[in-house]
Amino acid sequence: MTTRILVTGGAGFIGSHYVRTLLGPDGPGDVSVTVLDSLTYAGNPANLDEVRAHPGFAFVEGDICDTATVTRLVQEHDEVVHFAAESHVDRSIDGGTEFIRTNVVGTHTLVDAAYRAGIKTFVQISTDEVYGSIDSGSWPETHPLRPSSPYSSSKAAGDLVALSYHHTHGLDVRLTRCSNNYGHHHFPEKLIPLFVTNLLDGEKVPLYGDGGNVRDWLHIDDHVQGIELVRTKGRAGETYNIGGGTELSNDELTRLLLKECDADWDASVLYVADRKGHDRRYSVDCTKIRQELGYEPRVSVEDGLARTVQWYRDHRDWWQPLKQRAAL
Protein backbone atom coordinates (compact mmCIF):
# COMPACT_ATOMS: atom_id res chain seq x y z
CA MET A 1 0.00 0.00 0.00
CA THR A 2 1.36 3.41 -0.99
CA THR A 3 1.96 5.96 1.77
CA ARG A 4 0.99 9.46 0.64
CA ILE A 5 3.44 12.00 2.05
CA LEU A 6 2.98 15.77 2.01
CA VAL A 7 6.40 17.47 2.08
CA THR A 8 6.35 21.18 2.86
CA GLY A 9 9.28 23.27 1.66
CA GLY A 10 10.17 20.51 -0.77
CA ALA A 11 11.72 22.88 -3.34
CA GLY A 12 14.37 24.04 -0.86
CA PHE A 13 17.81 22.68 -0.13
CA ILE A 14 17.10 19.84 2.31
CA GLY A 15 13.46 19.24 1.39
CA SER A 16 14.22 18.73 -2.29
CA HIS A 17 16.99 16.25 -1.49
CA TYR A 18 14.57 14.36 0.74
CA VAL A 19 12.04 14.20 -2.12
CA ARG A 20 14.67 13.17 -4.68
CA THR A 21 15.84 10.43 -2.31
CA LEU A 22 12.34 9.10 -1.57
CA LEU A 23 11.45 8.90 -5.26
CA GLY A 24 14.89 7.85 -6.48
CA PRO A 25 16.10 4.34 -7.33
CA ASP A 26 17.19 3.69 -3.72
CA GLY A 27 13.99 5.05 -2.17
CA PRO A 28 11.44 2.93 -0.29
CA GLY A 29 9.30 2.45 -3.41
CA ASP A 30 6.00 2.47 -1.52
CA VAL A 31 5.46 6.22 -1.27
CA SER A 32 4.02 9.07 -3.28
CA VAL A 33 5.03 12.66 -2.58
CA THR A 34 3.27 15.99 -2.91
CA VAL A 35 5.47 19.04 -2.43
CA LEU A 36 3.88 22.20 -1.03
CA ASP A 37 6.19 25.19 -1.48
CA SER A 38 5.57 28.92 -1.78
CA LEU A 39 8.74 29.34 -3.90
CA THR A 40 10.28 32.17 -1.95
CA TYR A 41 13.81 33.21 -2.89
CA ALA A 42 15.27 29.96 -1.48
CA GLY A 43 12.77 27.64 -3.16
CA ASN A 44 13.87 26.57 -6.62
CA PRO A 45 11.63 24.49 -8.92
CA ALA A 46 14.75 23.25 -10.72
CA ASN A 47 15.67 21.35 -7.56
CA LEU A 48 12.82 18.96 -8.38
CA ASP A 49 13.47 18.47 -12.09
CA GLU A 50 14.98 15.06 -11.40
CA VAL A 51 11.68 13.66 -10.09
CA ARG A 52 9.14 15.80 -11.93
CA ALA A 53 8.16 13.01 -14.30
CA HIS A 54 7.85 10.42 -11.53
CA PRO A 55 4.28 9.04 -11.37
CA GLY A 56 4.28 9.42 -7.60
CA PHE A 57 5.21 13.11 -7.62
CA ALA A 58 3.00 16.20 -7.49
CA PHE A 59 3.76 19.87 -6.85
CA VAL A 60 1.54 22.57 -5.38
CA GLU A 61 2.66 26.15 -5.14
CA GLY A 62 1.16 27.51 -1.95
CA ASP A 63 1.69 29.02 1.48
CA ILE A 64 1.68 26.92 4.66
CA CYS A 65 -0.20 29.78 6.35
CA ASP A 66 -3.08 29.38 3.86
CA THR A 67 -5.57 27.38 5.91
CA ALA A 68 -7.76 26.38 2.96
CA THR A 69 -4.87 25.02 0.88
CA VAL A 70 -3.26 23.26 3.83
CA THR A 71 -6.55 21.70 4.98
CA ARG A 72 -7.31 20.33 1.51
CA LEU A 73 -3.85 18.86 1.00
CA VAL A 74 -3.53 17.35 4.46
CA GLN A 75 -6.85 15.55 4.00
CA GLU A 76 -5.44 13.87 0.88
CA HIS A 77 -2.33 12.48 2.59
CA ASP A 78 -1.27 10.01 5.26
CA GLU A 79 1.83 11.73 6.61
CA VAL A 80 3.40 15.19 6.72
CA VAL A 81 7.13 15.96 6.71
CA HIS A 82 7.47 19.66 7.50
CA PHE A 83 10.62 21.36 6.16
CA ALA A 84 9.14 24.73 5.17
CA ALA A 85 10.83 27.51 7.13
CA GLU A 86 12.54 30.84 6.95
CA SER A 87 16.02 29.78 7.98
CA HIS A 88 18.75 32.37 7.44
CA VAL A 89 19.90 33.83 10.76
CA ASP A 90 21.26 37.05 9.26
CA ARG A 91 17.92 37.79 7.58
CA SER A 92 16.10 37.17 10.87
CA ILE A 93 18.32 39.71 12.62
CA ASP A 94 17.44 42.31 9.98
CA GLY A 95 13.73 41.57 10.50
CA GLY A 96 11.94 38.71 12.22
CA THR A 97 8.35 39.15 11.05
CA GLU A 98 8.42 36.57 8.25
CA PHE A 99 10.19 34.11 10.54
CA ILE A 100 7.40 34.31 13.12
CA ARG A 101 4.75 34.06 10.41
CA THR A 102 6.21 31.05 8.63
CA ASN A 103 7.90 29.14 11.44
CA VAL A 104 5.26 29.64 14.11
CA VAL A 105 1.94 30.49 12.44
CA GLY A 106 2.65 28.23 9.46
CA THR A 107 3.59 25.32 11.71
CA HIS A 108 0.43 25.79 13.73
CA THR A 109 -1.68 25.87 10.56
CA LEU A 110 -0.16 22.58 9.43
CA VAL A 111 -0.25 20.70 12.69
CA ASP A 112 -3.80 21.78 13.45
CA ALA A 113 -4.94 20.62 10.02
CA ALA A 114 -3.05 17.35 10.53
CA TYR A 115 -4.81 16.71 13.83
CA ARG A 116 -8.24 17.47 12.38
CA ALA A 117 -7.60 15.24 9.35
CA GLY A 118 -6.37 12.32 11.42
CA ILE A 119 -2.89 12.30 9.89
CA LYS A 120 -0.90 9.19 10.79
CA THR A 121 2.49 10.86 11.36
CA PHE A 122 3.73 14.47 11.47
CA VAL A 123 7.50 14.94 11.29
CA GLN A 124 8.70 18.40 12.36
CA ILE A 125 12.15 19.25 10.97
CA SER A 126 14.00 21.60 13.31
CA THR A 127 17.51 22.76 14.18
CA ASP A 128 20.12 22.45 16.91
CA GLU A 129 20.12 26.25 17.13
CA VAL A 130 17.10 26.09 19.44
CA TYR A 131 19.44 24.91 22.22
CA GLY A 132 21.55 28.07 22.13
CA SER A 133 25.32 27.90 22.66
CA ILE A 134 27.29 25.27 24.60
CA ASP A 135 30.89 25.73 25.75
CA SER A 136 31.68 22.05 26.23
CA GLY A 137 29.95 18.70 25.86
CA SER A 138 26.89 18.08 23.69
CA TRP A 139 23.17 18.73 24.04
CA PRO A 140 20.86 15.78 24.62
CA GLU A 141 17.27 16.13 23.45
CA THR A 142 16.23 17.00 27.02
CA HIS A 143 18.42 20.12 27.16
CA PRO A 144 16.47 23.34 27.87
CA LEU A 145 15.78 25.52 24.86
CA ARG A 146 17.75 28.79 24.86
CA PRO A 147 17.50 30.19 21.33
CA SER A 148 19.54 33.30 20.59
CA SER A 149 18.21 34.70 17.31
CA PRO A 150 14.76 35.52 15.94
CA TYR A 151 15.26 32.53 13.60
CA SER A 152 16.06 29.98 16.30
CA SER A 153 13.40 31.45 18.62
CA SER A 154 10.75 31.01 15.93
CA LYS A 155 11.86 27.42 15.32
CA ALA A 156 11.74 26.66 19.04
CA ALA A 157 8.23 28.09 19.22
CA GLY A 158 7.14 26.01 16.23
CA ASP A 159 8.58 22.89 17.85
CA LEU A 160 6.63 23.49 21.04
CA VAL A 161 3.42 24.12 19.11
CA ALA A 162 3.85 20.86 17.19
CA LEU A 163 4.66 18.83 20.30
CA SER A 164 1.68 20.33 22.12
CA TYR A 165 -0.60 18.61 19.60
CA HIS A 166 0.89 15.30 20.63
CA HIS A 167 0.53 15.95 24.35
CA THR A 168 -2.95 17.48 24.09
CA HIS A 169 -4.53 15.63 21.19
CA GLY A 170 -2.44 12.48 20.79
CA LEU A 171 -1.23 13.38 17.30
CA ASP A 172 1.84 11.36 16.33
CA VAL A 173 4.39 14.19 16.17
CA ARG A 174 8.06 13.28 15.76
CA LEU A 175 10.66 16.02 15.90
CA THR A 176 14.20 16.14 14.52
CA ARG A 177 16.91 18.67 15.37
CA CYS A 178 19.85 18.67 13.00
CA SER A 179 23.28 20.24 13.05
CA ASN A 180 24.58 22.44 10.21
CA ASN A 181 23.80 20.90 6.83
CA TYR A 182 25.91 21.12 3.69
CA GLY A 183 25.87 19.64 0.20
CA HIS A 184 24.65 20.33 -3.32
CA HIS A 185 21.67 22.57 -4.21
CA HIS A 186 22.35 24.78 -1.16
CA PHE A 187 21.22 28.38 -1.68
CA PRO A 188 24.35 30.58 -1.82
CA GLU A 189 23.69 32.72 1.23
CA LYS A 190 24.80 30.12 3.80
CA LEU A 191 28.46 29.80 4.77
CA ILE A 192 29.67 26.86 2.66
CA PRO A 193 27.92 27.64 -0.65
CA LEU A 194 28.68 31.36 -0.26
CA PHE A 195 32.36 30.71 0.37
CA VAL A 196 32.63 28.11 -2.39
CA THR A 197 30.95 30.23 -5.04
CA ASN A 198 32.94 33.31 -4.03
CA LEU A 199 36.17 31.36 -4.26
CA LEU A 200 35.23 29.90 -7.64
CA ASP A 201 34.70 33.49 -8.83
CA GLY A 202 38.02 34.64 -7.38
CA GLU A 203 36.32 36.75 -4.72
CA LYS A 204 37.06 37.09 -1.01
CA VAL A 205 35.09 35.24 1.64
CA PRO A 206 33.72 37.10 4.71
CA LEU A 207 34.78 35.36 7.94
CA TYR A 208 32.87 36.49 11.03
CA GLY A 209 34.74 37.64 14.13
CA ASP A 210 37.87 35.64 14.94
CA GLY A 211 36.71 32.57 13.01
CA GLY A 212 36.47 30.57 16.22
CA ASN A 213 32.75 29.72 16.16
CA VAL A 214 32.33 25.94 16.12
CA ARG A 215 29.67 23.90 14.31
CA ASP A 216 28.99 20.20 13.76
CA TRP A 217 28.68 19.58 10.01
CA LEU A 218 26.11 17.16 8.58
CA HIS A 219 25.97 16.11 4.93
CA ILE A 220 22.45 16.15 3.49
CA ASP A 221 22.69 12.44 2.62
CA ASP A 222 23.11 11.66 6.30
CA HIS A 223 20.40 14.10 7.32
CA VAL A 224 17.90 12.47 4.96
CA GLN A 225 18.92 9.07 6.29
CA GLY A 226 18.13 10.25 9.82
CA ILE A 227 14.80 11.79 8.85
CA GLU A 228 13.66 8.57 7.18
CA LEU A 229 14.59 6.56 10.26
CA VAL A 230 12.50 8.91 12.39
CA ARG A 231 9.58 8.86 9.95
CA THR A 232 9.50 5.08 9.67
CA LYS A 233 10.78 3.89 13.05
CA GLY A 234 10.61 6.83 15.47
CA ARG A 235 8.29 7.13 18.45
CA ALA A 236 5.39 9.54 18.78
CA GLY A 237 6.10 12.60 20.88
CA GLU A 238 9.86 12.10 20.77
CA THR A 239 12.68 14.40 19.67
CA TYR A 240 15.77 13.08 17.87
CA ASN A 241 19.04 14.95 17.38
CA ILE A 242 20.75 14.30 14.03
CA GLY A 243 24.42 15.24 13.74
CA GLY A 244 27.33 14.60 11.43
CA GLY A 245 29.93 13.93 14.09
CA THR A 246 32.48 16.44 12.77
CA GLU A 247 33.02 19.67 14.69
CA LEU A 248 34.97 22.42 12.94
CA SER A 249 35.63 26.04 13.76
CA ASN A 250 34.75 28.43 10.95
CA ASP A 251 38.49 29.04 10.62
CA GLU A 252 39.16 25.30 10.13
CA LEU A 253 36.28 24.95 7.69
CA THR A 254 37.50 27.93 5.68
CA ARG A 255 40.96 26.35 5.36
CA LEU A 256 39.42 23.13 4.02
CA LEU A 257 37.36 25.07 1.47
CA LEU A 258 40.38 27.10 0.38
CA LYS A 259 42.28 23.88 -0.21
CA GLU A 260 39.45 22.39 -2.28
CA CYS A 261 39.20 25.58 -4.34
CA ASP A 262 42.98 26.04 -4.76
CA ALA A 263 42.80 29.45 -3.09
CA ASP A 264 45.20 31.32 -0.80
CA TRP A 265 44.23 32.51 2.70
CA ASP A 266 45.83 35.95 2.54
CA ALA A 267 44.35 36.71 -0.87
CA SER A 268 40.89 35.25 -0.22
CA VAL A 269 39.83 35.75 3.41
CA LEU A 270 38.35 38.97 4.77
CA TYR A 271 37.58 39.17 8.49
CA VAL A 272 34.32 41.03 9.13
CA ALA A 273 32.52 42.21 12.26
CA ASP A 274 30.91 39.35 14.13
CA ARG A 275 27.18 38.74 13.80
CA LYS A 276 24.93 39.99 16.61
CA GLY A 277 24.21 37.29 19.18
CA HIS A 278 26.49 34.84 17.38
CA ASP A 279 26.44 31.51 19.26
CA ARG A 280 29.97 30.29 19.92
CA ARG A 281 29.54 26.53 19.67
CA TYR A 282 26.89 23.95 18.79
CA SER A 283 27.19 20.24 19.48
CA VAL A 284 24.40 17.66 19.45
CA ASP A 285 24.40 14.36 21.29
CA CYS A 286 23.14 11.73 18.81
CA THR A 287 23.14 8.79 21.24
CA LYS A 288 19.36 8.46 21.17
CA ILE A 289 18.91 8.13 17.39
CA ARG A 290 21.94 5.83 17.16
CA GLN A 291 20.75 3.46 19.85
CA GLU A 292 17.02 3.52 19.09
CA LEU A 293 16.98 3.74 15.30
CA GLY A 294 20.43 2.63 14.16
CA TYR A 295 21.51 5.98 12.72
CA GLU A 296 25.15 6.33 11.71
CA PRO A 297 26.60 9.17 9.61
CA ARG A 298 28.27 7.75 6.51
CA VAL A 299 29.76 10.78 4.71
CA SER A 300 33.10 12.05 5.99
CA VAL A 301 33.53 15.81 5.96
CA GLU A 302 36.54 15.50 3.63
CA ASP A 303 34.60 13.51 1.05
CA GLY A 304 31.44 15.55 1.54
CA LEU A 305 33.19 18.89 1.04
CA ALA A 306 35.08 17.61 -2.02
CA ARG A 307 31.82 16.42 -3.60
CA THR A 308 30.09 19.69 -2.70
CA VAL A 309 32.78 21.89 -4.22
CA GLN A 310 32.81 19.77 -7.38
CA TRP A 311 29.04 20.09 -7.70
CA TYR A 312 29.27 23.88 -7.59
CA ARG A 313 32.08 23.78 -10.15
CA ASP A 314 29.88 21.71 -12.45
CA HIS A 315 26.63 23.66 -11.88
CA ARG A 316 27.47 27.31 -12.29
CA ASP A 317 24.28 27.64 -14.32
CA TRP A 318 22.32 26.74 -11.17
CA TRP A 319 23.92 29.08 -8.64
CA GLN A 320 25.16 32.06 -10.61
CA PRO A 321 21.67 33.44 -11.45
CA LEU A 322 20.67 33.03 -7.79
CA LYS A 323 23.59 35.11 -6.58
CA GLN A 324 22.98 37.76 -9.21
CA ARG A 325 19.30 37.97 -8.32
CA ALA A 326 19.92 38.14 -4.58
CA ALA A 327 22.94 40.47 -4.98
CA LEU A 328 24.85 38.42 -2.42
N, C-alpha and C positions, 0 to 999 in steps of 0.2 A: 504494500500500500504506500502510495506517495505522500510524503509529508510536505505540506504547503507552507513555505517559510516567507514571511514578510521581512525584508531587510531594509531598514531605514538608513539613509546616508550611504547607499550602496554605490554611488558614483564617485565617492571620495577615495582617499589613499588606502586605508585599511579595509573599508567596506567593500570596495571593488575587488580587492584581492581575495577576500572571503568568498564573494560571489563566484569569481573565476575558479577558485579552488573547489567549491561545492559542485559546480557544473562541469568541471574539467574531467579528464580521463581518469584521474585518481580520486575523484569525489565519491561520495557514498552511493550515488546512482539511484537512490529512492527519494529524491527531493525535487521539488520545483521551487523557483525563487521569483518573487516579485520585488523589485527595487522601488522604493519611494524616496525620491530625492528632489529637493527644491532647486538644485543646480546653482547654488551660490558660487562665488569666485573659486572655491576649492573643489567643487563638484564638476567632473569632466565626463561628458558622455563617451568620449573616446576610450575611457578606462574600461568600458564594458563591451567594446567592439568584438572582443574575443569570444563572447558568449551570446551575442545579440541574436544569432540565428538558432540558438539552442531551443528545442521545443518546450523545455521547462522554464524558459526565461520570459519575464515580462517587465516592462518599465513604466512607471507612473511619475510624471513630474508633479510634485505637490509639496505642501508645507505640513510638517508634523504638528503644527499648531492649528491646522484646519480640521475642526472636529468632524465635519461631514465627510471629508475625504478619508480621514483616519478611521472613522467608524465603519465606513463601507469596506475598506480594505481589510481591516482586522477581522471582520465577520467572514471574509472569504479565505482565511488562512488558519493554520493550526498552531503556528509558533511565530514569535516575533524576535528578531535579533536587532537590537537598537544601537546603531553606530552614530546616527545623525547628531552632530554637535558643532557648535562654534568652539574652536580648539586652540587658537593661537594666543598665547599669553600676552604678547606685546599688544595685540589688537584689543584685548580685554582691558589692559591698563589705559589705553587711549579712550575707551568707552565701553562700559559693561552692559548696556541695555540689551543688545542682541543676544548676549550670552545668557542673561536671565530668561529672556523670552524663549530661546531655543532649548537651552539645557534644563530649564526648570519647567516652564509652562508646556513646552513641547513634550517633555517626558511625562508630565502628568496627563496630557491629552492622550498619549499612547497607552499608558498603563491603565488608565480608567476605561478606555475603550476595550482593552484586552480583558479586563475583569468582566465587563458587561457582556462581552461576546463569548466568554468561557474558553479563552485561549489556553492551550495545553501548557506552554512554556514561554516565558518572557525573559530573554537574556539582555541584561543591561551592561553595555560596554563602558567602562570607566577608566580612571587613570590613577597612578600612584601619587599624583600631585595633591590629591585630597588629604594625604597624611601630613603634608607640610614638609619640613626639613628635619633630617636626622644626622647627628654628628658621628655616631658610631652604631654598629649593629644594623639590623634590618627590621622593617615593620612587619609584624604578623597582621592578619586580617582583623584582629581584635583591637588594633592600635587606635586610639582616639583620632578623630578627624580634626586637623588643624590647617585648613587650606589658607594659602597666602595671597592669592591673586583673585580678581573677579572671575577668571576662568575656572580655577580649581574650586572656588566657593560655589559656583553655579553647578559644577559637576557633583560636588558633595551633596548639595541640596537635591539634585535630581536622583542621586542614589538613594537618599533617605525617603523620598517620595515613592520610588519604585518599591523599596523594601517594605514600606508601610502597607502596601496593597497585599503583600504576603501575610504580614502579621495581623492585619485587620480582616482581610477578605479571603485569605487562603490561596491567593493566586501564586502559582509556581513561578517565582521570580528568582533568577540566578544572576549574580553580579560578578563581573570580572574587573580587576584593576591591574593594568599593564604598566610596565616601565617604558622608557622612551623607544618608540618604534623607528626603524629605518628600512630602506629598501627602494625598489623601483616604483614609479608612478607617484612619488611623494611631491606634493606641491612645493615649489621652490621659495618658501618663506621660512621653513624650518631649518635648523642648523645644518644638518648634513646636506640636503639638496641645495641649499643656498650656497654653502661653501664650495661644493663640488662644481656647480654651474658657474660660479664666479671664477674659480680656478681654471676651468676649461676655457673661459673667455679671457684669461690673463688678467683678471681683476683681483683686487685685494679682498680679504675676508675679514669681517668685523668680529673681533673676539672680545666678549664682555669682560670687564673688570680685570682681574689678574689671571683669568683662565683656569682658576682652581675649582670651579663648580663641578661636582661629580654626578654622573648619571649612569644608570644601568641600561645597557643597550640591547634591544630585542629585535631580531629580524622578523619581518612580517610573516614569513613562513612559519616560524615558531609561534607567533602570536595566534595565527589562524588555527594551528594545531591545538593550542590551549583552549581557544573558544569552542572548537568542535567537541573537545572532551567535556567541557562544561555543559554544552547544549545537550549532548547525548548521554552523559553519565553523571553530571553534577546533581547536587541535592537542592531541593526547593528551599529558598530563604537563606542560602549560603553565599558567602563571598569568597572568591578565589583570586589570589595574586598570581600574575603571570610575568615572569622576568626572563631575561636573557642570560643572566649569570656572568656578565662582563661589565665591571665598573671602570669607567674612564673619566678622568678630568677633561674639561673642554680643551685644555692645553694638549693633553695626550691624544685626544681624538683628532685635533687639528693636525698634529704631526703625522698621524697615520694617513689622513686625507691628502696632505701635501706630498707624501711619498707616493701615493697611488696616482696623483696627478702630475708627478714630476715637477713640483714647484718648490721654490725656495722660501724659507721662513721670513727672512729679512725683507724680501721683495714682495711678499704676498700677505703678510699678517698685519692688521691694523688694530691695535687695542682701542676700545671705545668705552665710554662711561658705562658702568654696570647698570643693569635693568633694576627698576624699583622693586623692592621686595623679593629680590632674586634668591630663591632657596639654594642653600649651599650644597646639600647632598641628598640624593634619593637612593633608597635601597630596599627592595622588597624581599620578604622571606617567602619562598615558594614551596616550603615543606608540605603544606596542605595539599596543593594540586599534584605534587609529585607522589605523595603517599596514597592519596585517595583515588586519583584518576590516572596515574602513570605518566604524567607529563615529564618530558625531558627536552630541553633545548638542543637542537641538532646543528644549527648553523653557527660556526665560529665567527667572531667579529672580524677576523682577518679575511676569511672567505666571503663573508657577507658584504664587507665594505668594498672588496675588489669587484664583486659582482655588481654592486650598486653603482660604482663609478663607471664601470664598463657600460651599464645600461644607459646612463646619462650621456656617455660618449656616443652611443649608437642611436640615441633618440632625441637629438637636438630639435627635431621638428615637433616634438611633444612639449618640451619645456621652454623653448625660446619664446614662443608667442605668449605663454603665461607670464613670463617675467616682463616682457614688453608691456603687456596689458596692465599688470599690477604696478609697474614702475618700481620694482624692487631694487 
